[in-house]
Amino acid sequence: MSSQPEEEPETGELDLASLDPSDFRSRSGTLDASALPHKHAPEGLEWEIQSCETDGGEEPPREPSTNEISLVDEDWDSVTLTINVELPQWSYDLVFPDQGELTARIGVVYWCRQTILRDRSNTVEISEPGTKEFEVTIPREDVRQSLKIQPALVCVECTEDAEDFATQPGHRMAEGEVWTVKTDLQQTTQNLLQPETKRFSEDSDFPGEDHLLFVDFDRDPPALYLNGDHERVVAALDSDAYQGWDAAVRDVAYDVIESEFWPQMLLEAASDITDSGGPDEAWKQGVIEKFREPIYGEDTSYEEALDMLREDLNSPSRLARLIQEIDDAVQSRNDSPSHLKTLLDLVDNR
């Protein structure tokens, strides 16, 4: 395996995962540099996946003549990609000003729409043409069907005299082509938050039209349904944007959904705990395992968590505390204040 990439300094931190690949597309659906108000090279980064290796040491096949790698039918729990990203001279000359100072960072962003994954590699500062190496490891439980990968060059800060160039933190300067890693992972207890859309008004088995979601515990694992009667909300939730209004609304909406979904799931799973042991269903075991450490601490075993959950549910004085701990665990997962602040900043700046 290649050497580790450069460490990211504590200062100049920039969240490349906020990059929105859809924001710079023209109406025809093609990348268009004119869609941004500053110098921008939509295919200005040249990059190559040097290696793609599973935790079992296997190198999956690459699809000929395509930007695709297939992990379908492979035996893997995680995959590590070593990636070289080059900022060529022509691209540097286009997006960096001759006068004024511009600080930029380069990295690799990746996302999975099916599991709402948005993340990035480390980032490194770049001030001249050259090649940087990055390494990303993606757990199988975090993705389903496919994973998208793309390098990005983003502005950190720029002096005001650099006219026509990126000036604000997060301004995109250059990207590379998007690659796809096919995973074909079916729903598991680790990625249960995969909602289906259905109009509640058309089915009497669902709650009223004023509801946003419904969890069907008659299915194994349970199914999460979103109310298709609320078309604008569902459209925002379906957005694959990573920046701007759609992304901000989607993140806040999913925070609301998770705050309702996970407590129901955990309490349903815990209701099957008896003096002789825990639930038999795999999804219930997975949900309890997911919240075992956030609620009871990292030194708590699964069996100990079962005992404490059973006692909490059977004690009125402890039940209120359990609900509070579940709420705290869910909120810690979501970072709702950050998502709300992003949305409010957009409201303030409209």
ROLO-471134 format. One record per atom (N, C-alpha, C): x, y negated, z negated; residue in one letter. Coordinates in steps of 0.001 Angstrom, whole numbers, padded with zeros to 6 digits, always signed. Example, Ala and Ser with C-alpha at 12.3 -4.5 7.8 and 13.67 -1.06 7.14 Angstrom:
+013190+005690-007800A;+012300+004500-007800A;+013200+003300-007800A;+012850+002250-007080S;+013670+001060-007140S;+012900-000030-007870S;
This chain:
+000852+001191+000000M;+000000+000000+000000M;+000881-001231+000000M;+000462-002284+000661S;+001254-003493+000744S;+001291-004187-000597S;+002254-005107-000745S;+002415-005834-001991S;+001210-006706-002264S;+001047-007079-003551Q;-000077-007900-003946Q;+000048-009289-003363Q;-001056-009965-003038P;-001007-011317-002519P;-000622-012305-003599P;-000331-013518-003168E;+000056-014547-004106E;-001045-014776-005119E;-000629-015067-006391E;-001604-015359-007421E;-002166-016754-007228E;-003405-016915-007558E;-004086-018187-007401E;-003832-019052-008621E;-003367-020292-008479P;-003132-021133-009623P;-004432-021534-010290P;-004330-021937-011561E;-005527-022311-012292E;-006134-023590-011753E;-005296-024493-011233T;-005816-025727-010663T;-006117-025520-009194T;-007008-026363-008663G;-007352-026247-007248G;-008271-025088-006944G;-008907-024539-007975E;-009807-023403-007779E;-010944-023798-006850E;-011232-022980-005881L;-012296-023281-004922L;-013074-022013-004644L;-014373-022102-004723D;-015208-020923-004564D;-015506-020696-003092D;-014668-019924-002440L;-014888-019627-001025L;-016151-018810-000813L;-016620-018145-001876A;-017837-017351-001720A;-019043-018226-001431A;-018916-019542-001666S;-020022-020443-001354S;-020070-020795+000127S;-019096-020331+000889L;-019089-020565+002336L;-020354-020014+002966L;-020969-020791+003819D;-022206-020375+004480D;-021929-020107+005955D;-021770-018843+006360P;-021485-018545+007764P;-022598-018981+008700P;-023826-019168+008165S;-024933-019523+009047S;-025062-021021+009259S;-024424-021821+008394D;-024611-023263+008462D;-023973-023907+009684D;-022993-023233+010291F;-022330-023868+011419F;-022648-023165+012732F;-023872-022658+012831R;-024307-022060+014091R;-025220-023035+014819R;-025064-023112+016127S;-025939-023971+016918S;-027277-023275+017101S;-028220-023945+017723R;-029546-023357+017880R;-029535-022111+018753R;-028540-021991+019586S;-028467-020804+020430S;-027950-019605+019664S;-027476-019843+018421G;-026977-018750+017613G;-025492-018537+017748G;-024786-019363+018501T;-023354-019220+018664T;-022639-020232+017799T;-021393-019924+017461L;-020615-020854+016665L;-020325-022101+017484L;-020509-023258+016858D;-020383-024510+017581D;-019679-025517+016697D;-018461-025921+017060A;-017683-026843+016257A;-018381-028179+016114A;-019244-028539+017068S;-019917-029836+017006S;-020994-029870+015938S;-021314-028723+015332A;-022352-028685+014318A;-021894-029295+013005A;-020599-029532+012819L;-020087-030144+011613L;-019555-031534+011930L;-019594-032454+010946P;-019185-033832+011203P;-017680-034060+011178P;-016900-033019+011005H;-015445-033176+010948H;-014783-032113+011835H;-013493-032257+012035K;-012744-031300+012846K;-012890-029905+012257K;-013205-028955+013126H;-013546-027615+012649H;-013239-026599+013742H;-012606-025490+013375A;-012264-024438+014339A;-012999-023160+013936A;-014175-022905+014519P;-014974-021754+014101P;-014309-020409+014347P;-013359-020357+015273E;-012596-019120+015481E;-011110-019445+015399E;-010770-020339+014466G;-009409-020830+014355G;-008485-019975+013518G;-008987-018926+012887L;-008142-018024+012113L;-008046-016681+012824L;-006841-016229+012989E;-006602-014920+013589E;-006265-013956+012454E;-006947-012817+012437W;-006726-011930+011301W;-006821-010472+011702W;-006268-009637+010851E;-006223-008208+011130E;-006311-007440+009820E;-007106-006379+009831I;-007165-005475+008687I;-006002-004492+008821I;-004991-004689+007996Q;-003797-003850+008080Q;-004084-002423+007633Q;-004886-002292+006590S;-005238-000961+006116S;-006606-001006+005439S;-007319+000091+005538C;-008608+000259+004867C;-008569+001653+004263C;-008434+001708+002941E;-008174+002986+002286E;-009154+003214+001149E;-009754+004397+001110T;-010664+004726+000023T;-009857+005100-001218T;-010567+005175-002349D;-009899+005556-003590D;-009351+006982-003526D;-009842+007777-002578G;-009317+009121-002388G;-008131+009190-001452G;-007668+008021-000981G;-006497+007974-000113G;-006798+008193+001357G;-008090+008183+001738E;-008455+008401+003134E;-008538+007074+003892E;-008134+007091+005159E;-008234+005935+006045E;-009405+006185+006991E;-010539+005505+006800P;-011717+005768+007632P;-011491+005361+009076P;-012223+005952+010009P;-012059+005621+011426P;-012568+004226+011742P;-011973+003591+012737R;-012428+002289+013203R;-013155+002474+014524R;-014261+001752+014667E;-015054+001870+015880E;-014297+001238+017046E;-014038+001999+018134P;-013288+001446+019270P;-013982+000240+019887P;-013207-000767+020217S;-013670-001956+020940S;-014739-002743+020174S;-014811-002571+018859T;-015764-003328+018051T;-015068-003831+016795T;-015712-004779+016131N;-015212-005259+014844N;-015894-004486+013725N;-015754-003162+013748E;-016454-002329+012783E;-015554-001224+012246E;-015754-000938+010972I;-015137+000217+010325I;-016270+001017+009692I;-016239+002333+009846S;-017329+003162+009341S;-016878+003992+008141S;-017609+003823+007028L;-017420+004665+005847L;-018556+005672+005698L;-019429+005726+006706V;-020551+006653+006678V;-020021+008082+006634V;-020580+008871+005739D;-020206+010283+005547D;-018835+010465+004921D;-018168+009363+004524E;-016900+009471+003813E;-017176+009675+002320E;-016243+010317+001627D;-016357+010519+000181D;-015537+009432-000504D;-016223+008444-001095W;-015496+007321-001691W;-016309+006655-002787W;-015602+006109-003765D;-016218+005313-004827D;-015816+003851-004717D;-014712+003587-004042S;-014278+002218-003775S;-013405+002226-002539S;-013300+001067-001899V;-012448+000953-000723V;-011614-000314-000865V;-010343-000223-000493T;-009421-001354-000596T;-008952-001745+000796T;-009095-003023+001115L;-008661-003543+002407L;-007484-004482+002208L;-006441-004264+002971T;-005302-005174+003009T;-005389-005957+004311T;-005422-007285+004196I;-005775-008144+005331I;-004726-009217+005528I;-004283-009407+006756N;-003402-010510+007125N;-004212-011571+007860N;-004118-012805+007391V;-004838-013916+008009V;-003824-014959+008466V;-003898-015325+009739E;-002955-016295+010306E;-003668-017597+010661E;-003064-018706+010240L;-003467-020026+010713L;-002492-020405+011826L;-002886-020259+013099P;-001962-020533+014205P;-001721-022030+014373P;-000694-022362+015137Q;-000302-023762+015317Q;-001432-024585+015938Q;-002105-024036+016952W;-003143-024814+017634W;-004293-025159+016703W;-004639-024215+015817S;-005718-024455+014873S;-005296-025455+013810S;-004066-025315+013346Y;-003544-026274+012363Y;-003573-027686+012933Y;-003125-027841+014172D;-003093-029173+014796D;-004498-029756+014928D;-005505-028894+015061L;-006871-029370+015253L;-007503-029841+013952L;-007282-029118+012842V;-008041-029392+011619V;-007254-030153+010553V;-005931-030284+010720F;-005136-031067+009772F;-004792-032416+010391F;-004951-033514+009651P;-004685-034842+010207P;-003192-035141+010311P;-002837-036014+011277D;-001454-036472+011384D;-001130-037470+010285D;-002144-038259+009877Q;-001964-039239+008815Q;-002861-038875+007643Q;-002405-039229+006437G;-003168-038859+005261G;-002795-037464+004794G;-003209-037133+003599E;-002893-035833+003027E;-004164-035013+002855E;-004100-033758+003266L;-005233-032846+003139L;-004738-031561+002493L;-005374-031182+001390T;-005046-029926+000714T;-006118-028903+001045T;-005696-027734+001479A;-006646-026687+001875A;-006226-025354+001280A;-007213-024472+001155R;-006939-023116+000678R;-007560-022119+001656R;-006952-020963+001712I;-007380-019933+002644I;-007652-018649+001864I;-008628-017889+002314G;-008971-016644+001647G;-009916-015830+002506G;-010471-014781+001927V;-011378-013875+002635V;-012688-013805+001857V;-013805-014049+002532V;-015121-013929+001904V;-015791-012663+002415V;-016628-012065+001569Y;-017371-010882+001994Y;-018732-010874+001321Y;-019709-010307+002018W;-021077-010335+001517W;-021860-009130+002010W;-022852-008745+001199C;-023770-007657+001559C;-025170-008148+001280C;-025943-008364+002312R;-027288-008926+002165R;-028218-007975+001418R;-028026-006679+001604Q;-028948-005715+001002Q;-028838-005672-000520Q;-027667-005973-001074T;-027485-005933-002528T;-027179-007316-003099T;-027328-008356-002279I;-027138-009743-002706I;-025720-009964-003222I;-024762-009208-002671L;-023364-009406-003060L;-022783-010590-002306L;-022097-011488-003018R;-021353-012593-002419R;-020069-012742-003227R;-018941-012545-002595D;-017687-012608-003341D;-016551-012992-002403D;-015357-013127-002944R;-014196-013519-002157R;-012933-012900-002744R;-011886-012940-001971S;-010568-012566-002454S;-009999-013713-003276S;-008763-013556-003756N;-008048-014717-004260N;-007844-015699-003106N;-007562-016942-003405T;-007260-017914-002361T;-005869-018477-002603T;-005218-018913-001539V;-003886-019505-001649V;-003864-020818-000882V;-003067-021757-001371E;-002943-023040-000691E;-002123-022872+000580E;-002525-023576+001602I;-001809-023512+002868I;-001699-024920+003440I;-000504-025312+003824S;-000252-026672+004308S;+000480-026691+005638S;+000678-025515+006219E;+001351-025418+007510E;+000935-024118+008183E;+001171-024001+009485P;+000820-022739+010155P;+001555-021575+009508P;+000915-020430+009473G;+001546-019266+008868G;+000544-018168+008595G;+001042-017070+008029T;+000229-015891+007755T;+000236-015584+006262T;-000924-015276+005725K;-001068-014900+004324K;-001688-013513+004229K;-001311-012791+003192E;-001843-011443+002985E;-002803-011436+001808E;-003924-010711+001976F;-004935-010605+000933F;-005323-009142+000748F;-005754-008841-000458E;-006225-007491-000756E;-007540-007583-001504E;-008548-006873-001034V;-009842-006846-001712V;-010255-005396-001927V;-010832-005147-003092T;-011350-003818-003423T;-012837-003935-003697T;-013639-003140-002994I;-015096-003207-003120I;-015613-001873-003664I;-016268-001884-004834P;-016880-000654-005351P;-018074-000244-004480P;-018239+001046-004294R;-019333+001543-003464R;-020696+001147-004025R;-020813+001092-005355E;-022107+000787-005958E;-022554-000648-005684E;-021637-001508-005195D;-021982-002910-004948D;-022535-003162-003557D;-022497-002164-002668V;-022885-002411-001283V;-023832-001328-000789V;-024582-001680+000250R;-025488-000718+000892R;-025631-001092+002352R;-025631-000106+003206Q;-025780-000240+004654Q;-024547-000868+005307Q;-024228-002123+004966S;-023072-002739+005608S;-022536-003896+004784S;-021251-004149+004969L;-020550-005240+004308L;-019933-006126+005378L;-020124-007431+005278K;-019551-008374+006221K;-018304-009020+005609K;-017273-009207+006442I;-016007-009769+005978I;-015552-010845+006960I;-015027-011955+006416Q;-014586-013055+007276Q;-013560-013914+006535Q;-012461-014300+007193P;-011528-015236+006566P;-012036-016664+006702P;-011615-017530+005793A;-012073-018915+005827A;-010982-019852+005311A;-010913-021014+005932L;-010028-022092+005498L;-010925-023243+005064L;-010735-023715+003814V;-011643-024686+003225V;-010852-025831+002613V;-011389-027034+002754C;-010754-028227+002190C;-010875-028224+000668C;-009801-028619+000001V;-009824-028832-001440V;-009961-030315-001743V;-009109-031143-001132E;-009221-032593-001242E;-008467-033234-000086E;-008833-034485+000199C;-008213-035183+001316C;-008255-036681+001049C;-007205-037389+001439T;-007192-038841+001281T;-008169-039470+002261T;-008666-040630+001917E;-009732-041259+002697E;-009278-041702+004088E;-007965-041869+004278D;-007505-042356+005576D;-007430-041259+006630D;-007823-040030+006273A;-007836-038926+007243A;-009187-038915+007947A;-009396-039867+008838E;-010686-040032+009501E;-010976-038862+010435E;-012259-038439+010463D;-012748-037356+011319D;-012307-035974+010858D;-011708-035891+009676F;-011271-034588+009169F;-012044-034257+007888F;-011997-032978+007502A;-012671-032552+006283A;-012158-033371+005100A;-013063-033840+004257T;-012683-034703+003143T;-013187-034209+001799T;-014240-033396+001785Q;-014857-032993+000527Q;-014516-031538+000190Q;-014391-031242-001117P;-014168-029853-001529P;-015259-028941-000978P;-014851-027865-000355G;-015803-026920+000219G;-016074-027119+001687G;-015633-028269+002256H;-015810-028458+003700H;-015062-027360+004456H;-015763-026702+005352R;-015138-025651+006155R;-014254-026263+007223R;-013071-025713+007377M;-012136-026188+008386M;-011938-025170+009505M;-011945-023886+009141A;-011748-022839+010145A;-012222-021506+009586A;-012650-020638+010485E;-013015-019273+010135E;-012461-018330+011189E;-012616-017045+010936G;-012271-016032+011919G;-013502-015241+012295G;-013348-014282+013165E;-014472-013421+013540E;-014963-012626+012334E;-016228-012258+012354V;-016805-011452+011280V;-016609-009970+011593V;-016113-009236+010608W;-016013-007789+010720W;-017092-007136+009859W;-017496-005929+010235T;-018512-005181+009498T;-017946-003848+009038T;-018150-003548+007762V;-017825-002221+007231V;-019147-001502+006988V;-019406-000450+007736K;-020641+000316+007572K;-020499+001254+006375K;-021470+001193+005461T;-021403+002025+004264T;-022532+003037+004184T;-023750+002654+004651D;-024893+003566+004664D;-025178+004148+003294D;-025067+003321+002263L;-025341+003778+000912L;-026823+003639+000599L;-027426+004704+000147Q;-028825+004672-000232Q;-028972+004070-001628Q;-030196+003759-002000Q;-030457+003138-003303Q;-029985+004048-004430Q;-029327+003464-005436T;-028848+004203-006591T;-029282+003475-007845T;-028968+004062-008998T;-029300+003401-010255T;-028455+002165-010477T;-027402+001977-009690Q;-026535+000815-009868Q;-026974-000367-009015Q;-027805-000146-008005N;-028243-001280-007173N;-029757-001214-006941N;-030499-001149-008057L;-031955-001020-007988L;-032635-002288-007498L;-031963-003418-007562L;-032598-004680-007190L;-032593-004837-005674L;-033467-004079-005001Q;-033590-004112-003553Q;-035071-004232-003213Q;-035597-005436-003281P;-037055-005612-003175P;-037609-005335-001787P;-038843-004839-001776E;-039624-004712-000559E;-040707-005790-000586E;-041158-006203+000589T;-042162-007267+000673T;-043510-006679+001062T;-044557-007076+000336K;-045911-006605+000632K;-046890-007688+000195K;-047920-007928+000990R;-048939-008914+000628R;-049849-008324-000458R;-049764-008878-001656F;-050562-008363-002762F;-052050-008542-002505F;-052410-009557-001711S;-053826-009819-001443S;-054471-008726-000606S;-053667-007892+000031E;-054195-006874+000925E;-054246-005492+000284E;-053873-005386-001003D;-053836-004075-001646D;-054303-004221-003090D;-055376-003552-003436S;-055950-003668-004780S;-055082-003024-005847S;-054093-002217-005447D;-053196-001597-006423D;-052173-002589-006969D;-052086-003758-006332F;-051122-004758-006763F;-051827-005834-007576F;-051075-006603-008378P;-051692-007688-009148P;-052160-008810-008234P;-052655-009888-008841G;-053249-010966-008069G;-052252-011739-007231G;-052805-012616-006372E;-051982-013386-005437E;-051060-014367-006146E;-051356-014696-007405D;-050523-015645-008121D;-049247-015005-008647D;-049109-013683-008527H;-047903-012991-008970H;-046844-013031-007873H;-045602-013097-008294L;-044491-013085-007343L;-043942-011686-007135L;-043940-010871-008183L;-043334-009542-008065L;-044138-008501-008829L;-043878-007251-008477F;-044518-006115-009137F;-043549-004946-009102F;-043396-004270-010246V;-042523-003097-010333V;-043396-001854-010409V;-043224-000962-009439D;-044019+000264-009370D;-043245+001394-010043D;-043653+001747-011264F;-042962+002793-012015F;-043448+004189-011654F;-044386+004282-010715D;-044830+005601-010260D;-043861+006200-009242D;-042920+005393-008783R;-041908+005893-007851R;-040611+006182-008603R;-039792+007063-008066D;-038544+007452-008702D;-037396+007347-007682D;-036533+006322-007815P;-036566+005269-008832P;-037678+004276-008551P;-037990+003404-009508P;-039073+002436-009323P;-038806+001523-008131P;-039897+000996-007575A;-039790+000077-006444A;-040149-001332-006898A;-039369-002285-006445L;-039641-003693-006725L;-040284-004312-005493L;-041479-004875-005665Y;-042189-005491-004556Y;-042263-007000-004762Y;-042049-007747-003671L;-042253-009184-003672L;-043550-009489-002942L;-044254-010488-003410N;-045550-010830-002848N;-045373-011622-001552N;-045686-010974-000429G;-045553-011613+000875G;-046535-012744+001100G;-047521-012916+000198D;-048436-014053+000316D;-047712-015381+000102D;-046594-015326-000625H;-045799-016536-000858H;-044694-016592+000199H;-045066-016974+001399E;-044179-016847+002552E;-042907-017686+002413E;-043029-018901+001909R;-041851-019760+001796R;-040852-019199+000799R;-041354-018634-000291V;-040464-018051-001290V;-039750-016834-000711V;-040498-015963-000040V;-039908-014761+000548V;-038888-015137+001620V;-039185-016164+002410A;-038232-016609+003438A;-036926-017061+002806A;-037012-017776+001682A;-035798-018219+000998A;-035024-017023+000446A;-035739-016040-000097L;-035083-014858-000640L;-034422-014030+000448L;-034958-014070+001656D;-034391-013316+002772D;-033217-014040+003439D;-032980-015296+003072S;-031924-016066+003711S;-030558-015465+003414S;-029688-015432+004434D;-028322-014979+004215D;-027349-016153+004159D;-027869-017365+003893A;-027029-018545+003768A;-026177-018451+002505A;-025032-019099+002535Y;-024137-019091+001387Y;-023878-020498+000866Y;-024601-021467+001396Q;-024424-022846+000993Q;-025661-023623+001433Q;-025952-024731+000751G;-027072-025561+001151G;-028358-025171+000446G;-029469-025751+000937W;-030764-025602+000285W;-031222-024151+000196W;-031148-023424+001309D;-031650-022041+001311D;-030903-021191+000292D;-029580-021340+000243A;-028781-020552-000697A;-029115-020923-002138A;-029258-022228-002401A;-029535-022679-003767A;-030895-022201-004246A;-031921-022325-003392V;-033258-021863-003763V;-033261-020352-003958V;-032592-019630-003071R;-032552-018176-003184R;-031918-017733-004500R;-030796-018346-004872D;-030117-017944-006102D;-030990-018187-007324D;-031660-019340-007372V;-032542-019635-008503V;-033726-018666-008522V;-034297-018381-007345A;-035436-017470-007276A;-035055-016066-007733A;-033877-015588-007331Y;-033454-014265-007770Y;-033172-014232-009270Y;-032721-015364-009835D;-032566-015420-011288D;-033905-015191-011973D;-034962-015810-011430V;-036303-015633-011985V;-036736-014168-011874V;-036487-013586-010714I;-036882-012195-010487I;-036145-011256-011438I;-034837-011437-011563E;-034057-010551-012429E;-034478-010692-013888E;-034849-011915-014300S;-035256-012122-015689S;-036542-011363-016008S;-037351-011053-014992E;-038570-010268-015192E;-038328-008787-014922E;-037477-008492-013963F;-037288-007121-013506F;-036518-006265-014513F;-035339-006735-014939W;-034477-005895-015766W;-035051-005596-017148W;-035694-006551-017840P;-036316-006170-019118P;-037368-005077-018965P;-038170-005147-017903Q;-039158-004083-017665Q;-038467-002738-017461Q;-037394-002752-016669M;-036680-001505-016366M;-036069-000900-017619M;-035428-001748-018439L;-034772-001219-019630L;-035772-000705-020654L;-036859-001443-020862L;-037858-001003-021832L;-038554+000275-021364L;-038799+000390-020053E;-039399+001620-019520E;-038455+002802-019719E;-037159+002586-019472A;-036179+003657-019660A;-036064+004036-021127A;-036041+003027-022003A;-035878+003295-023429A;-037091+003981-024038A;-038259+003820-023411S;-039481+004418-023964S;-039443+005939-023934S;-038535+006527-023146D;-038432+007983-023051D;-037395+008556-024010D;-036791+007717-024839I;-035808+008206-025802I;-036538+008846-026989I;-036126+010054-027345T;-036731+010769-028474T;-035638+011155-029467T;-036049+011786-030555D;-035073+012236-031556D;-034099+013246-030976D;-034517+013934-029925S;-033668+014991-029357S;-032792+014514-028201S;-032957+013268-027777G;-032093+012789-026696G;-032745+011724-025840G;-032050+011372-024755G;-032494+010297-023884G;-033293+010789-022700G;-033613+009898-021768P;-034430+010249-020603P;-033687+011176-019653P;-034461+011943-018884D;-033868+012866-017904D;-033640+012208-016548D;-034453+011205-016196E;-034349+010598-014871E;-033023+009848-014722E;-032415+010011-013561A;-031109+009389-013319A;-031186+007873-013375A;-032282+007280-012849W;-032355+005829-012830W;-032469+005264-014239W;-033183+005973-015130K;-033306+005510-016505K;-031968+005595-017230K;-031241+006670-016993Q;-029910+006783-017579Q;-028994+005673-017068Q;-029123+005360-015765G;-028287+004321-015173G;-028585+002937-015735G;-029864+002636-015961V;-030235+001329-016503V;-029734+001183-017937V;-029887+002232-018733I;-029382+002178-020107I;-027870+002004-020107I;-027203+002702-019226E;-025737+002576-019134E;-025346+001172-018704E;-026124+000571-017792K;-025819-000769-017299K;-025842-001796-018436K;-026785-001631-019371F;-026957-002624-020432F;-026386-002165-021782F;-025761-001014-021788R;-025221-000487-023047R;-024213-001455-023674R;-023207-001846-022921E;-022170-002721-023466E;-022654-004150-023705E;-023397-004767-022748P;-023852-006135-023006P;-024709-006279-024263P;-025469-005236-024612I;-026362-005340-025765I;-025690-004866-027055I;-024973-003751-026984Y;-024453-003147-028208Y;-022932-003191-028347Y;-022236-003690-027346G;-020787-003812-027471G;-020045-002734-026703G;-018826-003076-026264E;-018069-002173-025385E;-017613-000900-026089E;-017572-000886-027406D;-017142+000317-028129D;-018299+001276-028407D;-019487+000911-027925T;-020665+001745-028166T;-020791+002802-027072T;-020889+004054-027463S;-021047+005133-026491S;-022485+005185-025996S;-022707+005942-024921Y;-024065+006101-024386Y;-024979+006729-025430Y;-024480+007753-026125E;-025295+008428-027131E;-025635+007491-028288E;-024669+006658-028706E;-024930+005694-029769E;-025953+004653-029322E;-025863+004242-028050A;-026827+003269-027524A;-028230+003853-027518A;-028359+005142-027195L;-029675+005792-027233L;-030267+005730-028640L;-029450+006039-029639D;-029942+006025-031019D;-030379+004624-031435D;-029592+003613-031082M;-029921+002248-031494M;-031136+001722-030732M;-031250+002073-029443L;-032431+001662-028678L;-033701+002270-029282L;-033640+003552-029643R;-034803+004214-030224R;-035194+003546-031538R;-034211+003234-032371E;-034494+002592-033653E;-035039+001178-033456E;-034487+000456-032474D;-034954-000908-032212D;-036410-000910-031761D;-036762+000045-030890L;-038127+000091-030377L;-039129+000507-031451L;-038695+001296-032412N;-039595+001801-033440N;-039676+000897-034667N;-038925-000185-034655S;-038925-001079-035809S;-039400-002468-035386S;-040563-002914-035872P;-041059-004251-035508P;-040063-005344-035838P;-039327-005198-036923S;-038373-006233-037310S;-037159-006267-036385S;-036858-005148-035735R;-035698-005084-034843R;-036078-005295-033385R;-037365-005115-033063L;-037792-005225-031669L;-037584-006647-031131L;-037928-007643-031929A;-037750-009030-031473A;-036279-009315-031181A;-035397-008786-032027R;-033966-008970-031798R;-033519-008279-030509R;-034070-007093-030244L;-033731-006377-029012L;-034142-007179-027784L;-035363-007730-027788I;-035830-008533-026656I;-034895-009715-026431I;-034452-010330-027519Q;-033525-011454-027405Q;-032194-011012-026812Q;-031708-009848-027220E;-030435-009339-026699E;-030558-008983-025212E;-031703-008431-024816I;-031925-008116-023396I;-031923-009405-022580I;-032617-010414-023064D;-032665-011703-022372D;-031276-012305-022249D;-030476-012216-023319D;-029119-012744-023290D;-028264-012006-022259D;-028416-010669-022196A;-027637-009870-021245A;-027988-010220-019807A;-029291-010405-019528V;-029728-010737-018173V;-029242-012130-017787V;-029378-013094-018706Q;-028930-014448-018394Q;-027426-014504-018179Q;-026676-013701-018915S;-025224-013669-018742S;-024842-013115-017374S;-025658-012186-016847R;-025413-011637-015514R;-025599-012688-014430R;-026568-013599-014626N;-027037-014440-013532N;-026383-015808-013428N;-025913-016361-014539D;-025373-017721-014549D;-026407-018711-014016D;-027617-018633-014576S;-028713-019497-014126S;-028405-020987-014213S;-027748-021474-015286P;-027460-022913-015340P;-026651-023402-014144P;-025684-022608-013702S;-024875-023001-012548S;-025719-023068-011286S;-026600-022083-011100H;-027452-022073-009920H;-028437-023238-009929H;-029000-023527-011110L;-029919-024656-011214L;-029201-025983-010968L;-027979-026118-011477K;-027217-027345-011269K;-026945-027569-009785K;-026594-026473-009073T;-026354-026591-007632T;-027602-027101-006925T;-028764-026558-007284L;-030016-026988-006666L;-030335-028438-007023L;-030153-028815-008269L;-030436-030174-008699L;-029490-031183-008055L;-028225-030784-007851D;-027285-031669-007156D;-027751-031948-005725D;-028309-030931-005088L;-028835-031122-003737L;-030036-032050-003764L;-030873-031906-004791V;-032034-032797-004923V;-031567-034241-005118V;-030562-034440-005969D;-030058-035779-006253D;-029442-036437-005019D;-028842-035627-004154N;-028105-036156-003004N;-028891-036165-001714N;-030162-035831-001768R;-030951-035744-000528R;-031180-037139+000071R;
